[in-house]
Amino acid sequence: MSVVRLVLSVAACVAMVCAVAFADDDAMSLLKQMEKKYDGIKDATVMFKQDVSYGVTKSEQSFKGKLYMKKGNKYRVELEDQTIVTDGTSVWSWTKSNHQVVIDAYKEDPRSFSPDKVLVNVPERYTATTIGKEKIQGNETTVLKLLPNDPKSNMQWMKVWVDDDRMMKKIQVLDISDNTTTYVVESIKTNAGLSDAEFTFTPPQGVEVIDLR
């Protein structure tokens, strides 16, 4: 998804500064526990629902997807109309509706949000505050709000709902274009021994292939 540059309002900037000033020890302690939890995850399969609310057009979009993730920058995202696969070297993006596969070199961007960063890795380089409790799918969760320390970040804030097992149940991101993306984790299976073959892609016959590598 392309990112449109937006000049943040003074009010938003003030709110972010205030939240940083009141960062609490409980939130940082919870993040450290989550980090320890996720350190032991070598691979994961996640069923999720994604809702997007676009700030400019006020339109909304909702769909379900499946994520396969393996350490080493490997992931596969399967959506209704699109499949995105990377083996850590190349990225394949197959859009079924236009019969096209775009291949590009994988580029690590610390400011970006790849699916594994958003859904299964503990967010890093943020200042965190605890903002309340909420039940998600019948499970009690602690809600954290994270603000990026990098002024060039593509997001304004992220909220994370964490259950008692220190697993994320819900993630919400507000980007610099005022688009709100919400992920709800419907199920997660870890350390199933996913094969590297899951993270390569052979374009179907008859589709247009655009290789940008």
Residue pairs with C-beta under 8 A, 6 or more apart in sequence:
3 154
3 175
3 176
3 177
4 56
4 177
5 176
5 177
6 176
6 177
6 178
8 156
8 176
12 156
16 147
16 156
16 157
19 127
19 129
19 145
19 147
19 157
20 127
20 147
22 129
23 127
23 128
23 129
24 128
24 129
24 130
26 130
27 128
27 129
27 130
27 144
28 128
30 128
30 130
30 142
30 144
30 162
30 166
31 122
31 123
31 128
31 144
33 166
34 122
34 162
34 166
34 168
35 122
36 166
37 122
37 165
37 166
37 167
38 120
38 121
38 122
40 191
41 71
41 120
41 190
41 191
42 70
42 71
42 190
42 191
43 68
43 69
43 70
43 71
43 190
43 191
43 192
43 193
43 194
44 67
44 68
44 69
44 120
44 188
44 189
44 190
44 191
45 66
45 67
45 68
45 69
45 188
45 189
45 190
45 192
45 194
46 66
46 67
46 69
46 119
46 120
46 185
46 187
46 188
46 189
47 64
47 65
47 66
47 185
47 186
47 187
47 188
48 64
48 65
48 66
48 67
48 119
48 183
48 184
48 185
48 186
49 62
49 63
49 64
49 65
49 183
49 184
49 186
50 62
50 63
50 64
50 65
50 181
50 182
50 183
51 60
51 61
51 62
51 181
51 182
51 184
52 60
52 61
52 62
52 179
52 180
52 181
52 182
53 59
53 60
53 179
53 180
53 181
54 60
54 61
54 179
55 177
55 178
55 179
55 180
56 177
56 178
63 79
63 80
64 79
64 80
64 186
65 77
65 78
65 79
65 80
66 77
66 78
67 75
67 76
67 77
67 78
67 115
67 116
67 119
67 120
68 75
68 76
68 77
68 194
68 198
68 199
69 75
69 76
69 115
69 116
69 119
69 120
70 194
70 196
70 198
70 199
72 88
73 86
73 88
73 106
73 108
73 114
73 116
74 86
74 87
74 88
74 196
74 198
74 199
75 84
75 85
75 86
75 114
75 115
75 116
75 199
76 83
76 84
76 85
76 86
76 198
76 199
77 83
77 84
77 85
77 115
81 95
81 96
81 97
82 93
82 94
82 95
82 96
83 92
83 93
83 94
83 96
83 201
84 91
84 92
84 93
84 94
85 91
85 92
85 94
85 199
85 200
85 201
86 92
86 106
86 199
87 106
87 196
87 199
87 200
88 106
88 199
89 105
89 106
90 103
90 104
90 105
90 106
90 213
91 103
91 104
91 105
91 106
92 101
92 102
92 103
92 201
92 203
93 101
93 102
93 103
93 104
94 100
94 101
94 201
94 203
94 204
94 207
95 101
95 102
99 206
99 207
99 208
100 207
100 208
100 209
100 210
101 201
101 203
101 204
101 207
101 208
101 209
101 210
102 210
102 212
103 209
103 210
103 211
103 212
103 213
104 212
104 213
105 212
105 213
110 125
110 150
111 150
111 152
111 153
111 154
112 154
113 154
113 155
113 173
117 123
118 171
118 173
118 183
119 168
119 171
119 183
119 185
120 168
120 188
123 146
123 158
123 160
125 148
125 149
125 150
126 146
126 147
126 148
126 149
126 158
127 146
127 147
127 149
128 144
128 145
128 146
128 147
129 144
129 145
130 142
130 143
130 144
131 143
131 144
131 145
131 159
132 142
132 143
133 140
133 141
133 142
133 143
134 141
134 143
134 161
135 141
136 161
136 163
136 169
136 170
136 184
137 169
137 186
139 163
139 164
139 169
140 163
140 164
141 161
141 162
141 163
141 169
141 170
142 161
142 162
143 159
143 160
143 161
143 162
144 159
144 160
144 161
144 162
145 157
145 158
145 159
146 157
146 158
146 159
146 160
147 157
148 155
148 157
148 158
153 176
154 175
154 176
155 173
155 174
155 175
155 176
156 174
156 175
156 176
157 173
157 174
158 171
158 172
158 173
158 174
159 170
159 171
159 172
159 173
160 168
160 170
160 171
161 168
161 169
161 170
161 171
162 168
162 169
163 169
167 185
167 188
168 185
169 184
169 185
170 182
170 183
170 184
170 185
171 182
171 183
171 185
172 180
172 181
172 182
172 183
173 180
173 181
173 182
174 180
175 181
203 209
